[in-house]
């Protein structure tokens, strides 16, 4: 899946009516090229991710019959979205519209009060959206912090999916419905992702895929874990397992050693798994098809915890306009009352003799393992990943090359990652087409785009230059107090070089600054004659703009004008 265009024909969060963004996906690339949204807080980066989540939740709900258009609460009632899907996905409309037999273009238009339609490329025909194959195969989302707006569509889809499972069981229909398309990664799902990777990839044919976890994060293997299924639900209501979960549990019960399972008097099943024992790993490997298949079982089990949300609260979550109000209707009981819980996941870390609890590792380790585990698990084409600041807790060493690491473990270049970030390290080295610069609403003139591409690729620019570029808008990559002292010192040096008499206290100030800044600015920082001449002329001009902390367009233009004027003077003097 490769997003091409999104247009929202109404106001949405901080995005004004008519907001449109056009991307330039590299359809010939054989890498997973993330699209990175960069810009100040409040500029709308996360709002675009949230809009995509809302739109695909609506489309998925509509196509699967979970909702009718007249009773569905959607924050975006009028939108247009264009994206490429791999031709390998069956049932894609009009497959003759391809790019080198790799992709076809899907164009969906939704008008307020009308059903969504799909247009052919020539725009001559329109038909109602015909089937579920028009959507991304899976949509994953992650946020480094609390983001109720981004996660709400995924929570709502979980409720729809759960209620469909319940309906099937109540009607005694052993139907296997299609797996949930929308997946939001929160703290509860991180353990499932890690377990799915290490269990399914621990066989001899797949072990090489786990090397990156050891080499870059020091995880040798998983040691053990426990999980509990409480079929006699904590409100004394019998918990009905979906048909496919029934089969999963039955298979484990039959094939795991008897010592792994303990059944309580009230029917609770408690599994204790030693992952260093082959006979306790193989039953999982035999029942699931790959890491994503095992994760699907864990996710379906986790979905049983929806029983803890009363039906009237579920309706408020599904139909409430305010995401924060919707989340206030969630209720999480203690672990001992949850229908399904994974506990005591133990891992073996490099250099640590005894296994340690997964929950005790750092936030950065959690974040890195979760994101990389996710990408290690994606085994389908046409997947969309929405990541809101996925690098927040990573140290600089892990940030450098993080995108290259994603490509090392995920070779499926027909999927797409769209991410937001504030970090120059994270985006260094990207193509200009893969970086979208968002501008704050207050600094955007009426009629101008809220976004733009960089002027050139970011390869080789370096973090300091990125910080002082229009992308981040700092006047200097040095801390503000030191930067001001450097400017003060150079002005005083210029006076000294020109033989201008110091005012009272200036000589002592220069000596003090020279001592203080000797390791930063050099003992003789104006040895270069051209630079010395430039500084000498600069000291005659208004230097106030150089003391500013932030570099906006006006101050940058003033600096350029001052520099041009000085260069012309030096040319007239024959010094250039």
N, C-alpha and C positions, 0 to 999 in steps of 0.2 A: 504494500500500500504506500503510495506517495501522494501527499497532499499537494494540490496545485493552486487552489484558490478557495477563499472563504469570504463571503459577504454577508453581513448582518443588517437587514433593512429595518432596524429598530434600535433604540438605545438598549445597551446591555452592560450592566456594571459600569465601568469607567469608559466603555467604548461607545462613541456617539453613533447615532443613526446613520446607516450607510457605510459603516466601517468595512473596509475591504483590504484583504492582504493577499498578495500574489507571490507564490514561491517559485523557485526554479529548480525542481528536483532533478538530480543527475541520473537519468534513466539508464545511462550507459555504464554507470559506476558498478564495480564489483565489490564495493565496500558498503558497510552500513553507515551512511553519511548522516549524522544527526543534524537537525536544524536547531540552532541555538538562538533563543530570544534573549537579548541583552538590553538593559536600560534601567533607569532609576526606579525606585519604588513608586508604585501607583501609576506607572506608565501604560499598564494594560497587558503586560506579558502573560501573567497567570490567567487573566480574563479570557485570553484566546484559548488556552488549554481548557478552561471551564466551559467555554462555548462549544468546543468540539465534543466534550463529554456530554453536555446537555443534548446536542444535536444527535449524536449516535445513540444515546439512550432512547430518545424519542423514536428514531428510525427503527431501532431494534424492537422496541415495544410495539410499534405499529405493525411491523412485518410479521412478528410472531403472534399477533393477536392478543397481546396482554392489555391493550387499551384501545379505545376508540377515540377518534380525533376530537369529538365534541366533549369528552369528559377528562381529557388529559391535561394536566397542569405542566406547561412547558414555558420556561422563561423566554425562549426564542420561538416566536410563532411565524417569523418571516425570514428566511435565509436562503442562500445559494451556496452549494459546496461542490467542488470539482476535485476528483482525485483519480490516480491511476491504480488499477488492480492488476495483479499478475494474470496472464491469460490462462494459467493452469487451474484457476478457480472455475469450477463448472457453473454453467447457467448464466455467465456474465452477458449482459445485454449487448447485442451488436458486436460480436467478436471480430469483425473485419476492421474495426478501428483499433489498430495496434501500433506499437512502436517497436520496430524490429522484432516482431513476434514475441515480445517480452511482456508488454503491458497493454491494457485497453483503458480508455478514459471513461469514467463514470461522472455524469453531471446530474445533480439532484437539486430541484428547486421546490421550495415550500413557501406558499403565500398564506398569510393569515386567513383562517377560515376555509382553506382549501386543502385537499390531500396533496402529499408530495408527488412530484412527477419527475421522470427521467427524460432528458433530452438527448437526441442523437447529436453527433458532432456538427452536422450541417445545420442543426436548429430547425429542420423542417417538420419533424414529428415529435410528439410528446405522448408518453403513455404513463399510467400509474406505475409506481415502483412495483415490479412484478414479484420479486422473491428475495430471500435472505442472502443470496449469493452476492448481491450487490454491495454488501457491507464488508468492512475489514474482518478477517477471520477471527481475530481476537483484538481487544482493546485493553491494554494494561495502563494503569496510572499509579503514580507514586508522588508523595510530597514529603520533604524532609521535616516539615512541621505540621501543625494542625491546619488543614485546609478543608473546612466543611463544605465549601461550595464545590470544589473539585470532586470530593469523594461522594457527595450526595447522590448523583445519578447512579453510581455504582451500588450504593446501598439500596436505592429504590429497585434496581434491577435484581439484586439479591432477593428482595421481598417478593417481587413478581415470580421469580424462578422458584422460590420456596413454596409459595402458595399454589403454583402449578403442580409441584411434586405432591403437596398435600391433597389437592383435588384428585389426582390420579389414584392415590392410595385410598382415599375415602370412597371412591367409585370402584375400588378393587380392580383397577386397571394397572397391570404390571407393564406400563409403558416406559420406555427409556427415552426421555425427551432430550433434545439436543442440549449439549452442555452450555453453560452460561458464557456469553460472549464478552461481557464486561468484567474486569477483574481489578480491584483496588488493593494495593499492597499496604497493609498496616502492620502493627507490631505482632498481631496474632498470626498473620500469614507468613511472617519471615521464617519461622521455624519450619513450616511446611515446605517452603521453597528450598531451604538448606537440606532438609531430610530427603526430599525428592531427588535432589542432585546426587547426594552422596550414596544413597541406597541404590539408585538405578545405574549410576555410573561407576560403581565399585567393581563390576565384573571385569574380567581380563581384557575384553574387547573395547571397553569404554574408559579404562582408568586414565588414559592419557589426557582426557578432558578435565580431569581434576587437578592436573599439575599446576595450573595457574593459582589455585587456592593455596597450595603449599608454597610455591615460589614467591608469591607476592604478598600473601597474608599469613603465612606460617601455620595454616591448618593442615595437619597431617591426615586426620580422619575424624569421623564421628564415633563416639564410644558407645553410647546407649541412650535410650529415651523411654518414656512411658506415655501411654495414652489411655484415656478412659472414655467409655460410652455408657451413659446412664439411660437405659431404655425405660425405666420407671421414672418419668420426668418429675422434677422437683416439686411441681404443683399437683402431684398425684395423678397426672394425666399420662396415659401410656404413649410412649414416643414411637411413632411409626417410622421405620427406616425406609428410604426410597429403595426401589427394587434393586438397582445396581449396587447400592451400599450393602443391602442384604447379602448379595452374592460375594462382595468383597470381604465382608466380615466372616461369612461362612467359610470362604476359602482360607483365610488366615487361621480360623479356629481349627480347621481340619489339618492344615499343613505345618503350623508352628508346633514346636515341642510343648508338651503339656505344662511344663514349668513356666511358660511365658504368659499364660492366661490364668487370671483369678476371677471367679464369679462370686459376687457378694450374695447375701441372702435375698436382697431385693432385686437381683438380676443385673446389677451393674457389672460390666465387663472391663477389667483392668489388665492391660497388656504391658509387660515389661520386656523390652527388646535389647539384647546385647548385640550390637552391630559388628562385633568382632567375631561372632560365630556365624559360619556360613549357613547353617540350617535355620538361622533366625533371619537371615537376609533374603535368601532365595524365595521364600513364599511371597514376599513383596514383589520381587523381580518377575516372578512367574504370573502374577495376577494383573500387573500393569504393563502398558506399552510405553516405555520410556519415562523420563523424568516428568514430562508434562502430564502423562497419563496417571502417574501416582499422585501428582499434585492435585489432579482433578478429584480423586477420591478424598484426599484430605480436605479439599475445599468444600466438597459436598457434605462431609461430616461436620465441618465448622458451621455450615449453613443451618444445621440442626439447632444451633444456639439461638436462632430466630424464635424458637419456642418461648424464650424468655421475654419477648416483646408482646404485650397484649395486643389483640387484634385492633382495638380502637386506636392504639398508639401507632400501629403500622399504617393505618389509613392517614393519620396526621403526617407521618413521615413521607408517605407517597404523594400526598396532595397539598402539603403546606407550601406556600410561596417563599417563606423565610427559612433558609437552610439552618440557621441557628435555632429557630423554634423547632424545626424538624428533629434536630439532634438532641434537643432537650427531652424528647420523648423516648430516647433510648434508655435502656436499663441493663446494666451488667451486674449479675449476681457474683458472689465469690466463686472461685474456681471449683470448690467442692460441690457446687450446685449447677454447674454448667453441664448441659447434655453431652458435650464433647470438649475435651481439653488435652493438649499435648504438654507434658511436664518433664522436668528433670532431663532435658537434652544436654548431654555431656560431650565435650569435644577435646581432642588431643592437639595441643598447640606445640609448635616447634620450640624446643628449649625448656619446656615445662614437663616434668616427669609424670605427674598425675593428671588425669582428665579434669577439666574445669567446666563449670556451668556456662552454657551458652548465654544466659541472661546477664552474666557478669562481664562480658567483653565490652569494649568501649563503643560509644555511639558511631564513631568512624568505622570500626570493624563491622558493626551491624549494617551500616549503610552500604559499605563496599560489598559485603557478602550477599546482601539482599539483591542489589542491582546486578551484580555479576551472576549470581545464581539464577536470576530471572532470565538473563540473556543466554545463559548456558542451557536453559530449559526450553526456549522457544524453538520449535521444530516445524513450524508451518510458515508458508508464504503469506504475504498480505496482512501482517500484524502491524498495529499502530501502538506505540508506546508514548505516553504523555508523562514526562518527568519534571516535577516542579522542584528546582534546585537540588539535584541529586548528589551534588558534591559538597554540600554545606559542612559536613562533619569530617571530611577527608583532610589529611595533612598534605602539604604542598607536593611531597614526593609522590603520593598516590594520585593527586590531581593531574600532574604532568603525565601525559600519555594515557589517561584514563579512557579516552575515546579509542585510542589504538588498542587498548586492552579489550574493549568491547568487540572490536573487529577480530581480535585474536580468537575469541571464543564463539563468535556468532558470524557464520559465513552466509547467512540468509540475507542477501542484499536487497531482496524484494519486499522487505518490511521497512518501517520508518520509525525514527525516534525524533520527537519534538521535545525540547527541553528549555527551561528557563535557567538563567544563571546571573550572578553578579561578579563572577570570578574571572579575572583576566588569564589566570593560569589555565583554567578549564578550556577556554576557547582559543588559546594560542596555537597557531599552526593550521587553522581552518581556512577553507576557501571562503571568499567573500560571499558567494551564493548561499553558503550554509550558515551565515550569521545575519540575523535580523535585528537592527538597532531600533528600539522603541524610544519615542520621545515623550516627555511629560506633556500633559494636555495644556498646561499653562504656557509652555514654550512653543506650542504649535499654532501657527497662524491659521485662521479660518480658511478651509479649502485645501490645506496641505495635508499630506499623508502623516499619520502618527508613527510611521515606521520608514526605514530605508535600509539599503544594503551598504556595507562599508565601501570605501572607494577602491580598496585593493585587498588582496589576500592578506591574512594575518601571519603567514609563515615568516619566521625570522625577525619579526618586529620586536619581540621581547616584551616582558611584562611591564617594565618601566615605561616604554614607549606606548604601550596600550593604555596604561593609566593616564598618561598625559595626552592621549588622542581624544577626538570628539566622542569616542565610544564611552569613556568614563569621565572625561571632562575635568581632570585635576590639572592645576597649574604646574605642579611639580610632583614627582614620585617620592621626594624627600619629605619628612615630617615638617609641618608648617613652621614651628619655631626655628628649626635649623635652616630651613630655606630662607627665612627672613634675615638670619644672621649672615648667611652667605652673600645675599644681596647687599647688606650693609657693608660688609668687608670689601667687596669688589668696588663699591663706590668710593670708599676711603682709599683703597689702593690706587684708583684712578686719579684722585686728587694728588696723591703723593707723587705719582709718575709725571704729572703735569706741573709739579712744582708749586701747587697752590697751598698756601699756608693753612694748616689745620686750625680749626677753632678749638676753644678750650675743651679738653677731655677727649678729643677725637684720636690723638696719637695713642693714648692709653687704651682707648676702645679698640683701635686697630690691632695693637699688640695682643690684647686679650683675646680678640676674635681669631687672630692668626694661631695662637697657641691652642685654643679650643678646637679649631677646625682643621688643624694641620693634617690629620689623618684622613680627612674627608675632602678638603678643598685643595690640599697641597701647600707646601711652604711658599712656592713661587708660582701661583696659578696663572700668571699672565705672561709667561715666557714666550708664547706664540705671538709674534708681532702683529699678525692680522687680528687675532682675538684681542690683543692689547689695544690696538687702534679702535676696534669696534667698541670696547668697554669705555674707552676714553670719550668717544663721541656720545655714547649712550648716557653717560653721567651728566651730560649737558641737557638731556631731554627730561620730560616728566616720566619718572620711573615708578609711579604709584601702581600702575597696572601689574607690575611684577611682584608686588606684595600680596596680591589677591590670592585667596586659597583655591578658588574654583575658576576654571577657564570657560566662560560662556562665549558665544559667537561674537559678541561685541568686543570683549577684551582681547580675544584672539585676533580679531581684525585690527585692533589698535596696535598690538604688538607687531603684526606684519607691516603695518604702515610705518611704524617707527623704524623697524629694521630696514625697510626699503629706503627710507629717507637717509639713514646713516650710510648705507651702502653707496648711495648716490654721492654723498659728501666725500666718502673715501675715494671714490673714482675720480672726482674733481680734484682731489689732493694728490692724485697719482699713487695712492697707496694700495690700490687694487687693480 
